[in-house]
Amino acid sequence: MQRKAVNYTDIAKSGKFRELLRQKRKFLVPMTVFFFAFYFLLPILTSYTTFLNAPALGPVSWAWLFAFAQFIMTWALCIVYSRRAVKFDALIQEVKREQGLR
């Protein structure tokens, strides 16, 4: 059984593929900027300010809460991306159908 040769140039020029790239970029760029800003804010704030040293809950400072929030943020971004990836996968299937692949 012969497999159809994949023409990647045609795929890259297709409207569905460009839509996929546009939607991924629209999602990934802001999420990446948010992630890096949130991630680097803790070491920057603790290096150049002291307000995160104030107690938040008993002996636990705001710095510790911020650090813990980074774990929560990472899990939340993973969940959000996993849900969005379902839409990306659907677009990929449309591209493949349009090109006569699988």
C-alpha positions in Angstrom: 0.0 0.0 0.0 1.5 3.3 -1.1 1.3 6.3 1.1 0.5 9.7 -0.4 3.5 12.0 -0.4 3.0 15.0 1.9 3.4 18.4 0.3 4.4 20.6 3.2 4.5 23.7 1.0 0.8 23.3 0.2 0.0 22.7 3.8 1.9 25.8 4.9 0.0 27.9 2.3 -3.5 26.5 3.2 -5.9 28.8 5.0 -6.8 26.3 7.7 -3.1 25.9 8.6 -2.6 29.6 8.7 -5.7 29.9 10.9 -4.2 27.2 13.2 -1.0 29.2 13.5 -2.9 32.4 14.1 -5.0 30.9 16.9 -1.9 29.2 18.5 0.0 32.5 18.4 -3.0 34.4 19.8 -3.1 32.0 22.8 0.6 31.2 23.4 2.2 34.6 23.2 0.1 36.2 26.0 0.3 33.1 28.1 4.1 33.0 27.7 4.4 36.7 28.6 2.2 36.2 31.6 4.1 33.2 32.8 7.5 34.8 32.6 6.3 38.1 34.2 4.7 36.1 37.1 7.7 33.9 37.4 10.4 36.6 37.4 8.3 39.0 39.5 9.1 37.1 42.7 12.9 37.2 42.6 12.8 40.8 41.4 10.5 42.0 44.1 12.3 40.1 46.8 15.7 41.5 45.6 14.7 45.1 45.4 11.8 45.6 47.8 10.8 44.5 51.3 7.0 44.5 51.3 6.8 40.8 50.5 8.6 40.2 53.8 5.5 41.4 55.8 3.5 38.6 57.5 0.4 37.5 55.6 -1.0 34.6 57.6 0.7 34.3 61.0 4.4 33.7 60.5 4.0 33.1 56.7 5.1 36.1 54.6 3.7 37.3 51.4 6.8 36.0 49.6 6.0 32.4 50.6 2.4 32.9 49.4 3.6 34.3 46.1 6.0 31.4 45.7 3.2 28.9 46.4 1.0 30.8 44.0 3.5 30.0 41.3 2.8 26.3 41.6 -0.9 27.0 41.4 -0.3 29.2 38.3 1.7 26.5 36.6 -1.0 23.9 37.1 -3.7 26.4 36.0 -1.8 27.2 32.8 -1.3 23.5 32.1 -5.0 22.9 32.5 -5.9 25.9 30.3 -3.5 24.7 27.6 -4.8 21.2 27.7 -8.3 22.4 27.1 -7.2 24.7 24.3 -5.1 21.9 22.7 -8.4 20.1 22.0 -9.4 23.0 19.7 -5.9 23.0 18.1 -6.2 19.3 17.5 -9.5 19.8 15.8 -8.0 22.3 13.5 -5.1 20.0 12.7 -7.6 17.3 11.7 -9.3 19.8 9.4 -5.9 20.6 7.8 -5.2 16.9 7.3 -8.7 16.3 5.8 -8.2 19.3 3.5 -4.9 17.9 2.3 -6.3 14.3 1.9 -4.2 12.9 4.7 -5.7 10.2 6.9 
